[in-house]
Amino acid sequence: MTAPKELRVSKDRKLLSVTFPNHQPFELPAELLRVASPSAEVQGHSPDQRVTVPGKRNVAILKIEPVGNYAVRITFDDFHDTGIFTWNYLHTLGHEKDERWNAYLAELAEKGLSRDR
């Protein structure tokens, strides 16, 4: 996957717009990026270690930093910053946004958790 042409954070810091060459922009909510962070803290070291992250409805993006030529590190206002979002992962999130969001909401409900904490 080639690097995006543009990464743009909305003024309210709640949305990341990602534009890859020859694609329409993907708009990824900060909350989805945070709860789907590719970090070991969220994903674990195997699928059965993955954590459901509640209480992130109002999370915002503090900063985005490049990692080599293949990814960015996103720092959120809850100071989570250990996920490395590769271009492939951002592309996948863009294409699977609705499915991943619905799965997240179902997982919260199943575990009795809330987006508000």
N, C-alpha and C positions, 0 to 999 in steps of 0.2 A: 504494500500500500504506500502510495506516495504521500508526502506531507500535504496537509490542507493548505489551500490558498489563503485562508483567513480563519482566525479564531477571534471572536468578538464577544466580550462580556457585556451584558445589558447594563444600563445605568443603575438599576436597582440591585445588580450583582446576583440576580436569581436565575439567570439564563445564559447559557453558552451557545453561541451560534458557531457552527463548524461548517466550512465550505471546502469540499474537496474538488479538485479539478474535474470538470465534466459531470458534476452532481449539483443538485439543488442543495441549499444550506439545510443542515440539521439543526433544530433547536432543542437543546438538552437542558432540562431544568437542573439547577444546582442540587436540589434534593435527590433526584435520580442519580446524578453523578456521585454524590456522597454515599448513598446507600448501596450503590453498585461499584464502589471503589475497588480497583484491582489489588488493593493492599492485602497483605497477609492478615492484618487485624480484622478485615471484613471477610475475605475469602477463605481464610484458614490455609492449611497446607494440604487439604483434601476436601472433597465436596461435603463430607459429613461434619466438617469443622466450620463451614460457612456460618456467619453470624447475621441474624436479622437485626438491622439497625433501626430502632424506633426514634421518634422525637425530632425529626429533621425537617419538618414542614417549612420552617423559616430560615434554614441554613443558607448562607450566601458564600460566594466565591471572593476570597481576599486577593489572591494573586495566582498567576499562571507563569510557570518558568519552563523554558525548554530543557529537555534532557536529550543531549546528543541531537541526532537528526531523525529520531524515530518516535519521540514521545514528548509529553509535558507532565509536569508535576503540578497538581492543583492544590492550593492551600485554601481550606474552608474556614469560615469564621468560628468554628468550634475547634480550630487549630489542628484538625486532621490534615496531614500532608504526606502520608507515606505511600499513597497510590501513584504508580507511574502509568499514565494513560497513553498507551501506544496509539499510533495512527490507526492500526487495525482494530483496536478495542473501541476507539471513538467511532469508527465507521460502523462497527457491529452495533454499538449502542444506538446510533442514529437509525439504522435499519430495523432494529428490534425494540425500539423505544416503547411502543404500545404494549407489546407482549411482556416485556420485562416489568413495566410499570404495573400492569394488571396482576402479574405473578407476585410482585412485592406487596401490593394491597391485600391480596388473598393470604399471603404468608403472615402479614400483620394481624389480620382478622383471626386466622387459625391459632395464632399464639397469644391472642388477647392483648396485642400491643397497639400503640397509637402513633400516628404521625406527629402528634403534639406532645408526646411523652406521658 
